Amino acid sequence: MKRLAMLFSLLVIIGAGLFLLWPRSRMQPSGAPPTAVPGQSQAVNQNPRPLTQAEQTAFLPLVCAGASGPGGGFAHQCTSLPGYPSQDYGGAGLGLGITLQSVTYGQLSGGAAREAYVTYTGSFEPHATNFGGGILFTGGPGAWKLQGWYPGGQADHCVSLNPEGRAKFVCRYGYEAQGEADSLLTVVTLPPPAGQKKAILSASDLRGTIDPNANCAHLPPGEAVLLAIDSVSPAPGGASAAIEYVSAADAKTACAAHDFADATVKKATLTLHWNGHSMTMTPDMNFAPAQ
């Protein structure tokens, strides 16, 4: 009996030692995520959001030399803009006011796995760049380095479409000039491509132009008129977009009366489905091509 008791005690001691030495990553509490394995892919691509004060402190000195307080409607005034691609700072001649508006993190340019893209507005940016752009940084927290400025490359109205790998975003862009208000949705990488962006959905509101009935020109029968894409926001499987439009029936009546400026405007939400390669939208509302 004594030998059996000693054997039992020995087994208990060995079992306790194995429990203490067994890797904790294999014994997570119920519902807790497993411990990360070195080299395993991590979800890093994020949606744009406003900068924290710590992020302002980290990024601002890299792009705004001699930064001082607010002025002229901008958060900071600069004595120069390190790395800006033009010697005349866009040629606006209105000083060097800048506001850093939003930041997104992820694998953006296809190079470094940890990058940041900051959207800004600036007094030095002309109407042609929609008064702002984006700035790419690489290196990670505590070691950020300026990679490049992208005038016109704003990304504050974007939604991340894939958490891993090179990031893709669906972004909303809007432009106004001489009473015309245009907006579009496009799928881009960051930094976004220069020049005209390929739209997956376009809207044009010409009611404020010299011809309030301009939206009626060449309007195909049975098609609605998309006036505005107001916003884009995250949603399961992709994103959602808030829109304003004139239905096909209302557009037909208003155009026949040459009174499109007073046509009934409706609102709706489109669901954007991203399958990893292309975007589909529901419901299909049969919008006419933007004028």
FENVEN-V737576 format. One record per residue. N is the residue number from 1. RES is the residue in one small letter. PSI is psi in degrees with one decimal (NA if undefined). D_CENTER is the distance of its C-alpha to the mean C-alpha in Angstrom with 1 decimal. Layout:
BEGIN
n=N res=RES psi=PSI d_center=D_CENTER
n=N res=RES psi=PSI d_center=D_CENTER
END
This chain:
BEGIN
n=1 res=m psi=-39.7 d_center=73.7
n=2 res=k psi=-38.2 d_center=72.9
n=3 res=r psi=-39.5 d_center=71.5
n=4 res=l psi=-40.9 d_center=69.2
n=5 res=a psi=-41.9 d_center=68.0
n=6 res=m psi=-40.2 d_center=67.3
n=7 res=l psi=-41.9 d_center=65.5
n=8 res=f psi=-43.4 d_center=63.3
n=9 res=s psi=-40.3 d_center=62.5
n=10 res=l psi=-42.0 d_center=61.5
n=11 res=l psi=-38.8 d_center=59.1
n=12 res=v psi=-43.5 d_center=57.4
n=13 res=i psi=-43.7 d_center=57.0
n=14 res=i psi=-42.7 d_center=55.5
n=15 res=g psi=-41.1 d_center=53.1
n=16 res=a psi=-39.0 d_center=51.9
n=17 res=g psi=-41.3 d_center=51.3
n=18 res=l psi=-38.1 d_center=49.3
n=19 res=f psi=-43.3 d_center=47.1
n=20 res=l psi=-32.9 d_center=46.4
n=21 res=l psi=-14.3 d_center=45.8
n=22 res=w psi=135.0 d_center=43.6
n=23 res=p psi=128.5 d_center=39.9
n=24 res=r psi=-27.9 d_center=37.9
n=25 res=s psi=-17.8 d_center=34.8
n=26 res=r psi=0.4 d_center=37.0
n=27 res=m psi=54.9 d_center=37.9
n=28 res=q psi=147.1 d_center=34.7
n=29 res=p psi=155.0 d_center=35.3
n=30 res=s psi=127.1 d_center=34.8
n=31 res=g psi=-10.2 d_center=31.1
n=32 res=a psi=145.4 d_center=29.9
n=33 res=p psi=148.5 d_center=27.5
n=34 res=p psi=152.6 d_center=29.5
n=35 res=t psi=138.2 d_center=29.6
n=36 res=a psi=140.0 d_center=27.3
n=37 res=v psi=129.8 d_center=29.2
n=38 res=p psi=132.6 d_center=28.9
n=39 res=g psi=-10.8 d_center=27.1
n=40 res=q psi=142.9 d_center=25.6
n=41 res=s psi=136.8 d_center=22.0
n=42 res=q psi=150.5 d_center=19.6
n=43 res=a psi=107.5 d_center=16.3
n=44 res=v psi=-20.7 d_center=14.2
n=45 res=n psi=124.6 d_center=10.6
n=46 res=q psi=162.8 d_center=8.6
n=47 res=n psi=149.6 d_center=5.8
n=48 res=p psi=147.6 d_center=5.1
n=49 res=r psi=162.8 d_center=8.5
n=50 res=p psi=148.5 d_center=11.4
n=51 res=l psi=145.3 d_center=13.6
n=52 res=t psi=169.7 d_center=16.9
n=53 res=q psi=-37.6 d_center=20.1
n=54 res=a psi=-38.0 d_center=20.7
n=55 res=e psi=-38.6 d_center=17.5
n=56 res=q psi=-44.6 d_center=18.4
n=57 res=t psi=-34.5 d_center=21.8
n=58 res=a psi=-42.5 d_center=20.7
n=59 res=f psi=-36.6 d_center=18.4
n=60 res=l psi=-47.4 d_center=20.1
n=61 res=p psi=-20.3 d_center=23.4
n=62 res=l psi=-18.2 d_center=22.0
n=63 res=v psi=-8.7 d_center=20.8
n=64 res=c psi=95.5 d_center=23.1
n=65 res=a psi=142.8 d_center=26.8
n=66 res=g psi=38.4 d_center=29.1
n=67 res=a psi=133.6 d_center=26.5
n=68 res=s psi=-172.4 d_center=28.2
n=69 res=g psi=-175.2 d_center=27.4
n=70 res=p psi=158.8 d_center=25.7
n=71 res=g psi=144.8 d_center=27.0
n=72 res=g psi=23.9 d_center=26.4
n=73 res=g psi=6.8 d_center=23.5
n=74 res=f psi=155.3 d_center=21.6
n=75 res=a psi=-30.6 d_center=21.4
n=76 res=h psi=152.9 d_center=23.2
n=77 res=q psi=140.5 d_center=25.7
n=78 res=c psi=152.7 d_center=26.1
n=79 res=t psi=-26.0 d_center=29.2
n=80 res=s psi=167.2 d_center=27.3
n=81 res=l psi=92.5 d_center=23.9
n=82 res=p psi=131.0 d_center=24.5
n=83 res=g psi=-0.7 d_center=23.3
n=84 res=y psi=139.7 d_center=22.1
n=85 res=p psi=-1.7 d_center=22.9
n=86 res=s psi=137.2 d_center=25.3
n=87 res=q psi=-26.9 d_center=28.5
n=88 res=d psi=14.1 d_center=28.4
n=89 res=y psi=44.7 d_center=24.8
n=90 res=g psi=-10.4 d_center=23.8
n=91 res=g psi=9.9 d_center=27.3
n=92 res=a psi=-31.2 d_center=26.5
n=93 res=g psi=27.3 d_center=29.3
n=94 res=l psi=27.4 d_center=28.0
n=95 res=g psi=-175.5 d_center=27.8
n=96 res=l psi=61.2 d_center=25.0
n=97 res=g psi=140.2 d_center=23.1
n=98 res=i psi=145.5 d_center=19.6
n=99 res=t psi=122.7 d_center=17.1
n=100 res=l psi=116.8 d_center=14.4
n=101 res=q psi=-45.2 d_center=11.8
n=102 res=s psi=163.7 d_center=9.0
n=103 res=v psi=144.4 d_center=8.8
n=104 res=t psi=145.6 d_center=7.4
n=105 res=y psi=151.6 d_center=10.3
n=106 res=g psi=-166.9 d_center=11.6
n=107 res=q psi=94.6 d_center=13.6
n=108 res=l psi=-58.5 d_center=11.6
n=109 res=s psi=-8.3 d_center=14.3
n=110 res=g psi=-3.6 d_center=16.7
n=111 res=g psi=-96.2 d_center=19.1
n=112 res=a psi=147.1 d_center=19.0
n=113 res=a psi=-15.9 d_center=17.9
n=114 res=r psi=106.2 d_center=16.6
n=115 res=e psi=162.5 d_center=14.2
n=116 res=a psi=142.5 d_center=12.0
n=117 res=y psi=120.0 d_center=9.7
n=118 res=v psi=127.0 d_center=10.3
n=119 res=t psi=139.0 d_center=9.5
n=120 res=y psi=159.3 d_center=12.9
n=121 res=t psi=149.9 d_center=15.3
n=122 res=g psi=142.5 d_center=18.8
n=123 res=s psi=-19.4 d_center=22.2
n=124 res=f psi=-6.9 d_center=22.9
n=125 res=e psi=132.3 d_center=20.2
n=126 res=p psi=176.9 d_center=21.8
n=127 res=h psi=-31.8 d_center=20.8
n=128 res=a psi=-26.8 d_center=20.3
n=129 res=t psi=15.0 d_center=17.1
n=130 res=n psi=31.6 d_center=16.1
n=131 res=f psi=25.7 d_center=17.3
n=132 res=g psi=-159.9 d_center=14.6
n=133 res=g psi=-154.8 d_center=12.5
n=134 res=g psi=159.2 d_center=11.1
n=135 res=i psi=129.5 d_center=13.3
n=136 res=l psi=132.8 d_center=13.6
n=137 res=f psi=147.3 d_center=15.8
n=138 res=t psi=162.3 d_center=17.8
n=139 res=g psi=-30.7 d_center=20.5
n=140 res=g psi=166.3 d_center=19.4
n=141 res=p psi=133.5 d_center=20.4
n=142 res=g psi=-9.9 d_center=23.6
n=143 res=a psi=29.2 d_center=23.5
n=144 res=w psi=140.5 d_center=20.4
n=145 res=k psi=142.3 d_center=21.2
n=146 res=l psi=125.4 d_center=19.7
n=147 res=q psi=-38.9 d_center=18.8
n=148 res=g psi=153.5 d_center=17.9
n=149 res=w psi=147.9 d_center=16.6
n=150 res=y psi=80.2 d_center=14.7
n=151 res=p psi=133.5 d_center=15.7
n=152 res=g psi=-2.1 d_center=13.8
n=153 res=g psi=46.4 d_center=10.7
n=154 res=q psi=148.0 d_center=8.4
n=155 res=a psi=34.0 d_center=4.6
n=156 res=d psi=-18.6 d_center=5.1
n=157 res=h psi=64.1 d_center=4.8
n=158 res=c psi=159.0 d_center=2.2
n=159 res=v psi=131.0 d_center=4.5
n=160 res=s psi=135.4 d_center=6.3
n=161 res=l psi=-22.2 d_center=9.5
n=162 res=n psi=130.3 d_center=12.0
n=163 res=p psi=-22.8 d_center=13.1
n=164 res=e psi=159.5 d_center=15.5
n=165 res=g psi=-172.1 d_center=16.2
n=166 res=r psi=128.3 d_center=14.1
n=167 res=a psi=143.2 d_center=10.5
n=168 res=k psi=147.5 d_center=9.1
n=169 res=f psi=148.4 d_center=5.9
n=170 res=v psi=126.8 d_center=6.7
n=171 res=c psi=147.0 d_center=5.5
n=172 res=r psi=132.5 d_center=8.0
n=173 res=y psi=144.1 d_center=10.2
n=174 res=g psi=145.2 d_center=13.4
n=175 res=y psi=144.2 d_center=16.7
n=176 res=e psi=138.0 d_center=20.1
n=177 res=a psi=129.5 d_center=23.4
n=178 res=q psi=42.1 d_center=27.1
n=179 res=g psi=-7.4 d_center=26.4
n=180 res=e psi=131.7 d_center=24.1
n=181 res=a psi=116.4 d_center=20.6
n=182 res=d psi=147.1 d_center=18.3
n=183 res=s psi=154.8 d_center=14.9
n=184 res=l psi=158.6 d_center=13.4
n=185 res=l psi=139.1 d_center=11.0
n=186 res=t psi=151.9 d_center=10.6
n=187 res=v psi=123.8 d_center=9.9
n=188 res=v psi=163.4 d_center=9.2
n=189 res=t psi=166.3 d_center=9.7
n=190 res=l psi=135.0 d_center=8.9
n=191 res=p psi=147.6 d_center=10.7
n=192 res=p psi=155.8 d_center=10.4
n=193 res=p psi=149.0 d_center=14.0
n=194 res=a psi=158.0 d_center=16.2
n=195 res=g psi=-160.8 d_center=17.8
n=196 res=q psi=133.7 d_center=17.3
n=197 res=k psi=141.5 d_center=14.4
n=198 res=k psi=118.8 d_center=15.7
n=199 res=a psi=139.5 d_center=15.0
n=200 res=i psi=-14.6 d_center=15.4
n=201 res=l psi=131.4 d_center=16.1
n=202 res=s psi=144.7 d_center=17.4
n=203 res=a psi=147.6 d_center=18.9
n=204 res=s psi=124.6 d_center=21.4
n=205 res=d psi=109.0 d_center=23.4
n=206 res=l psi=11.8 d_center=26.6
n=207 res=r psi=-23.1 d_center=28.6
n=208 res=g psi=5.7 d_center=28.5
n=209 res=t psi=-177.3 d_center=29.8
n=210 res=i psi=-20.9 d_center=33.5
n=211 res=d psi=94.2 d_center=33.8
n=212 res=p psi=-16.5 d_center=32.4
n=213 res=n psi=16.3 d_center=33.4
n=214 res=a psi=-27.9 d_center=31.4
n=215 res=n psi=-16.8 d_center=29.2
n=216 res=c psi=-16.4 d_center=32.5
n=217 res=a psi=124.4 d_center=33.2
n=218 res=h psi=32.7 d_center=33.5
n=219 res=l psi=115.0 d_center=32.0
n=220 res=p psi=144.3 d_center=33.1
n=221 res=p psi=140.7 d_center=35.1
n=222 res=g psi=10.5 d_center=33.5
n=223 res=e psi=140.7 d_center=29.9
n=224 res=a psi=164.3 d_center=27.6
n=225 res=v psi=115.8 d_center=25.8
n=226 res=l psi=114.6 d_center=22.0
n=227 res=l psi=-36.5 d_center=21.7
n=228 res=a psi=143.2 d_center=18.2
n=229 res=i psi=105.6 d_center=14.8
n=230 res=d psi=-34.7 d_center=14.3
n=231 res=s psi=162.6 d_center=11.1
n=232 res=v psi=138.1 d_center=8.9
n=233 res=s psi=158.3 d_center=9.1
n=234 res=p psi=147.3 d_center=9.9
n=235 res=a psi=154.5 d_center=13.4
n=236 res=p psi=130.0 d_center=15.8
n=237 res=g psi=3.4 d_center=15.7
n=238 res=g psi=-108.1 d_center=12.4
n=239 res=a psi=176.0 d_center=11.0
n=240 res=s psi=152.2 d_center=12.8
n=241 res=a psi=130.0 d_center=12.9
n=242 res=a psi=130.6 d_center=15.4
n=243 res=i psi=163.1 d_center=17.6
n=244 res=e psi=138.4 d_center=20.9
n=245 res=y psi=166.7 d_center=23.6
n=246 res=v psi=125.0 d_center=27.4
n=247 res=s psi=162.4 d_center=29.1
n=248 res=a psi=-43.5 d_center=31.3
n=249 res=a psi=-44.1 d_center=34.5
n=250 res=d psi=-36.7 d_center=33.6
n=251 res=a psi=-41.6 d_center=32.4
n=252 res=k psi=-45.0 d_center=35.7
n=253 res=t psi=-46.3 d_center=37.7
n=254 res=a psi=-39.7 d_center=36.0
n=255 res=c psi=-37.6 d_center=36.1
n=256 res=a psi=-32.1 d_center=39.8
n=257 res=a psi=2.6 d_center=40.5
n=258 res=h psi=43.0 d_center=38.6
n=259 res=d psi=43.7 d_center=36.8
n=260 res=f psi=-27.5 d_center=33.1
n=261 res=a psi=-24.8 d_center=32.1
n=262 res=d psi=13.9 d_center=33.5
n=263 res=a psi=148.7 d_center=32.2
n=264 res=t psi=125.2 d_center=31.0
n=265 res=v psi=129.6 d_center=27.2
n=266 res=k psi=160.9 d_center=25.8
n=267 res=k psi=151.8 d_center=22.6
n=268 res=a psi=168.2 d_center=21.1
n=269 res=t psi=127.1 d_center=18.3
n=270 res=l psi=138.8 d_center=17.3
n=271 res=t psi=127.0 d_center=16.6
n=272 res=l psi=118.4 d_center=14.5
n=273 res=h psi=122.5 d_center=16.1
n=274 res=w psi=122.6 d_center=14.8
n=275 res=n psi=11.4 d_center=17.9
n=276 res=g psi=-15.5 d_center=16.7
n=277 res=h psi=-32.2 d_center=17.6
n=278 res=s psi=167.1 d_center=17.1
n=279 res=m psi=136.0 d_center=15.7
n=280 res=t psi=155.5 d_center=18.3
n=281 res=m psi=138.1 d_center=18.2
n=282 res=t psi=144.6 d_center=20.8
n=283 res=p psi=161.2 d_center=22.9
n=284 res=d psi=109.6 d_center=23.9
n=285 res=m psi=9.1 d_center=24.7
n=286 res=n psi=58.2 d_center=26.2
n=287 res=f psi=143.5 d_center=24.5
n=288 res=a psi=151.6 d_center=26.2
n=289 res=p psi=142.6 d_center=24.6
n=290 res=a psi=140.2 d_center=23.0
n=291 res=q psi=NA d_center=25.8
END
